[in-house]
Amino acid sequence: MKCIQTLLLISFWPLHQAALVFNNDIRRWDTGLVTDTHFMFVSAFQFDVNITGWNTPLLVDFTDMFGANWLANYKRIDGRVTFDGPPNAWMSME
Protein backbone atom coordinates (compact mmCIF):
# COMPACT_ATOMS: atom_id res chain seq x y z
CA MET A 1 0.00 0.00 0.00
CA LYS A 2 1.26 3.46 -0.86
CA CYS A 3 1.69 5.93 1.98
CA ILE A 4 0.64 9.54 1.57
CA GLN A 5 2.71 12.06 3.52
CA THR A 6 0.27 14.37 5.29
CA LEU A 7 2.70 16.29 7.48
CA LEU A 8 2.68 19.43 5.31
CA LEU A 9 -0.76 18.98 3.74
CA ILE A 10 -3.26 21.33 5.39
CA SER A 11 -6.09 21.11 2.86
CA PHE A 12 -7.50 17.80 1.67
CA TRP A 13 -9.93 19.50 -0.68
CA PRO A 14 -10.33 18.37 -3.47
CA LEU A 15 -8.00 15.43 -2.79
CA HIS A 16 -10.70 12.75 -2.97
CA GLN A 17 -13.72 14.67 -4.26
CA ALA A 18 -13.76 12.85 -7.61
CA ALA A 19 -12.75 9.45 -6.20
CA LEU A 20 -15.98 7.48 -6.55
CA VAL A 21 -14.59 4.18 -5.25
CA PHE A 22 -12.10 5.46 -2.66
CA ASN A 23 -12.18 3.32 0.48
CA ASN A 24 -8.53 2.96 1.53
CA ASP A 25 -7.51 2.56 5.15
CA ILE A 26 -6.52 6.09 6.12
CA ARG A 27 -7.04 5.83 9.87
CA ARG A 28 -3.35 6.50 10.61
CA TRP A 29 -3.02 9.67 8.57
CA ASP A 30 -1.45 12.53 10.53
CA THR A 31 -4.22 15.15 10.29
CA GLY A 32 -3.12 17.44 13.12
CA LEU A 33 -2.40 20.41 10.82
CA VAL A 34 -5.36 19.95 8.43
CA THR A 35 -7.68 22.96 8.16
CA ASP A 36 -9.94 22.06 5.21
CA THR A 37 -11.76 18.81 4.42
CA HIS A 38 -14.90 20.10 2.72
CA PHE A 39 -16.28 17.75 0.03
CA MET A 40 -13.47 15.29 0.83
CA PHE A 41 -15.54 12.09 0.60
CA VAL A 42 -18.86 13.43 -0.70
CA SER A 43 -18.60 11.51 -4.01
CA ALA A 44 -16.99 8.35 -2.61
CA PHE A 45 -20.05 6.12 -2.51
CA GLN A 46 -18.08 3.22 -0.98
CA PHE A 47 -16.19 5.15 1.69
CA ASP A 48 -16.85 3.81 5.20
CA VAL A 49 -13.42 3.77 6.87
CA ASN A 50 -13.67 4.64 10.56
CA ILE A 51 -11.75 7.91 10.81
CA THR A 52 -13.57 9.11 13.93
CA GLY A 53 -10.23 9.00 15.77
CA TRP A 54 -8.57 11.55 13.50
CA ASN A 55 -6.94 14.40 15.42
CA THR A 56 -8.13 17.58 13.67
CA PRO A 57 -7.75 20.47 16.16
CA LEU A 58 -7.20 23.07 13.40
CA LEU A 59 -10.07 21.98 11.14
CA VAL A 60 -12.05 25.03 9.99
CA ASP A 61 -14.03 23.95 6.90
CA PHE A 62 -15.58 20.48 6.97
CA THR A 63 -18.74 21.24 4.98
CA ASP A 64 -20.21 18.16 3.26
CA MET A 65 -17.15 16.12 4.16
CA PHE A 66 -19.00 12.80 3.92
CA GLY A 67 -21.39 11.15 1.47
CA ALA A 68 -24.46 8.93 1.69
CA ASN A 69 -22.54 5.71 2.39
CA TRP A 70 -21.02 7.29 5.50
CA LEU A 71 -24.54 7.98 6.84
CA ALA A 72 -25.39 4.30 6.41
CA ASN A 73 -22.62 3.30 8.84
CA TYR A 74 -22.12 6.27 11.17
CA LYS A 75 -24.27 8.75 13.07
CA ARG A 76 -23.49 12.09 14.61
CA ILE A 77 -23.06 12.17 18.36
CA ASP A 78 -25.25 15.30 18.54
CA GLY A 79 -28.05 13.61 16.51
CA ARG A 80 -27.92 16.05 13.58
CA VAL A 81 -28.54 14.68 10.07
CA THR A 82 -25.82 16.20 7.91
CA PHE A 83 -22.85 15.29 5.73
CA ASP A 84 -20.57 17.68 7.63
CA GLY A 85 -17.51 16.75 9.67
CA PRO A 86 -15.45 16.84 11.75
CA PRO A 87 -14.79 13.10 12.01
CA ASN A 88 -14.78 13.08 15.82
CA ALA A 89 -18.42 14.32 15.80
CA TRP A 90 -19.46 10.88 14.54
CA MET A 91 -19.70 7.36 15.97
CA SER A 92 -19.97 3.98 14.31
CA MET A 93 -23.38 2.28 14.36
CA GLU A 94 -21.77 -1.18 14.55
N, C-alpha and C positions, 0 to 999 in steps of 0.2 A: 504494500500500500504506500502511495506517495504521501509525504508529509508536507503540509503547507505551513510555512513560517508566518506566524501571526504577531510576532513581537512588535513590528513597526506598522502593522496594518491597523488603522483606526476606523476605517469605514468599510463595511462589508457590502454596502450597496454599490452597484448591482451585481455583486459577486456570483450569486446563485439565482438571480431573478429569472433567467431564461432556462434554468436547468429543470426540466420537467420530471426527470427520473432520479434526481439527486437524493440519495439516502445513505450517504457514507457515515461512518462512525466518527463524529467530530466532537465527542464529549471532552476530549483532553486538550482542545484548542485553548491557547492562552488568550483570553478575551479581556484581560484587565484594563487595556488602554482603548478598547473599542468605544466609539461614540455614536455610530450610526449603523443600524441594522434594518432600516425600513425596507419593506418588500423583499427581504432576504430569501424567504422560502415560500412566498405567496403562490408561485407557479409550480412548486415541486409537489405534485399530487401524491407522491409516495413517501414524502419525508415524515418520519415519525421517531427519529432518534431522540432519546431523552437528554436534552441539554439544559434541564432545569437547574443543574448545578453550576452552570457557567457563572463566573465571577465578572460582572459587568458594572462596576461602580460608576463609570464615567458615561454610561449609555444615555444619550439625549433623545435621539429619534429612533423609535422602534415601531412606528406606524405600520400596520398590516404586515408584520414580520412573518406570520404563519399563514398557512393555507387551510383548506377544508379538511385534509387528511389529519392535520394536527388536532383539530377539534374533535375528531373521532376517537382520539386516544388520550387527550389531555383536557383538563378543565382548569379555569382560573380559580385561584384560591379565594378571590373576592366575589366569585359568582357571576361576574360580567360575561356576556357573550360578545366576543370580539376576536379579531385576528392579531391584535397588538401584543407586543412583548411587554416587558422584558421576560426572558426565560424563567427567572426565579419567581414570577407571579403565577406560574402554572404548576400543576401536579398531575402525575400519571393516574389514569383511571383503572389501571391494572391492579 
